[in-house]
Amino acid sequence: MVISSTLTTQLENIHAPVPLSRTRPRSVPVYATGSPTLSTPSPTRLDHHHRRHKQKISIDDKPPFINYASSYINPYLPLKPVQVYHQSRRHVRSRSGSSMRKSKKQRSPDDLLETNEDNEIHERIMSTQLARNHRPIEIRPLDASAFDKRFCQKRQMIIDNPFYREKVDSWKVSSVNNLITLIKELTLDKNIVDRIWIIYYWISQNIQYDIDADFSSRHRHQKAEDVFRSGKSTSEGYASLFKTLCDDLNIHCEKIRGYAKDYFFKIDKPAFSQFNHTWNAVQLNNHHWYLIDTAWGAGFIDNQHKYKKDLKPHYFLTQPEHMIYNHLPEDVRWQLLSKPITMEDYLQLPHIHSYYFIYGLHIISPRFSSIVTYNANQSFAEVLIQAPDDIQLTCSIKDDTRSTSLTQYDSTRQVWQCLFSPYKSGFHTLIIFAKQLSQINLFKNVIELGVTVHSRDFIKGKTLPMTFGKFSEYKCQIFSPLDGVLKRGTKVTIRCHIPHASSARISLDGVWLDEVTLYNEAFKQQINVPEREVIIYAKFMNKKMNKHYHGLIRYTVEK
């Protein structure tokens, strides 16, 4: 199954020019991306801006869904979360009036006793499952020297070579035999890796994924000639065509059948009724085996269930310790691991996508599980991720309009802290996105996890503070309060870490407080909670940014 796409989220960088008067600026400034003007927006303007303002998201390796990017909300719009629409699933039919009336029927003591016993059994099962999910799983390559520095450099040079792509794109291929001849001519006296890449690249640009056959589970054997003539196939056909081309070019290749965490995979109900995917392994002159998935490397299915080409070199000669997170072969020897994992291990591992490895991320907690522990005392679930300095993260809870999330950088532990606060009990899918700082407004889905909130642990959902683009871009952190809804008239001390900022300032319902000079990048100020909202701004040392205050955090006030 090929389901992969990209996430695009526009971060809202809120700017507020330094006011001439520190006592009473002109209310709350209008949202702007560069304009130095200040004005008080009227309700009609706000409503008009709210209708126009949309973010675009498509999800990597998963089906479309409704997502709520509550971590990035314009503070000058109405308080409800920005809703990001995809092709939504059919609504579940509501219960009939009679069933509603039945649910209100008084329960007998025997019923209550039976329910309590069921709950205790369920709790014991969940405790056992959590203990099992957090046990270490050893994932090490069988052949530690297969991906040495020299090989990795060679692989990357071939991938980045524009000559191969331009030449292959110019080909007018009439048959499989004609394609083999062209590859031989182009790679005369070249390395075997060059030939394999050209095969991989040609298939990615000329074979389309057969969505109808995949959704109807018609994974029949497909011959290479049939795939070539039709120009479309499922993973079985991709693997067959790849093997045929390799065989005719004297490249030792094998087809691998197994289980892939694809469109239909669910974290809360992880199971496979049958094999659902086929990929390949090739042996190079150095006698090392390498894994390849031309189907997953060729494209993705978009939100309208249309196939889109999207070359992914990650699945070209993939490291086995990476591939095992979403590909489990039927034959354990094709795991290419020193200690093969079991199906139970495979289902337990976090659901990770290709950009997780491309960006060099590492899950610190939960390390070996796709299930996150819910902290009933704090009313949130925590995920810790280590990332390179040029990577920025954000997160969201799937399919829940009222749940909130917070992404911040823990400078003490030097990890990204992703907090998820579900609004209701039950199972929730947690999604973490990442991007390179050099990429403007473009995030990729990298990890999907799950959390189960039991009704007995759920007292009241916590609303986490809302943050804006510069907050995560500059790796800021909130120490207190972590509750995003403050009580009117109370005294609250706001404490946070704001790297690279020279000063910070708070706006209470549009009234600016005095500027606070930061020492050691730490901000601390006590306030009297106003009627509507509290917004924390910062002025950074960057020459292009030190003329404006940039919105970082927003708290709302309890009604």
WOTAWO-V697888 format. One line per field, one symbol per residue. phi: phi as a letter, one per 40 degrees, with the letter a starting at -180 (. if undefined). Layout:
phi: ???
//
This chain:
phi: .bbaabbbbcccccbbccccbccaccfcccdabacccbacccdccccccccccbbbbbbcgaccacbbcccbbccccdcccccbcbccccccccccccccccccccccdcccccccccccccccccccccccccccbcbbccbcccbcdcccccdccccccccccccccccbcbacccccccccccbdgbcccccccccdcccccbbbccccccccgccccbccccccccgaacdccdccccccccdcbgbcbbcbbabbcbdccbccbcabcacbababbbbcccgccbcabccccciabcccfbcbcacbcdcbfccccccccbbbcccccccfbcbdcccccccccdcbbdcdcccgcaccaccbacbcccccccgabbbbbcacccbbbaaabcfacbcbaabacccccfacbbbbbccachcbcbbbbaacccccfbbbcbabbbabbccccccaccccdcbbdcccccfcaccaccccbccdgccbbcbabbcgbcababbbfgcccccbccbfgbbaacbccccbabbbbabccdccbccbcbcbbbbbbdc
//
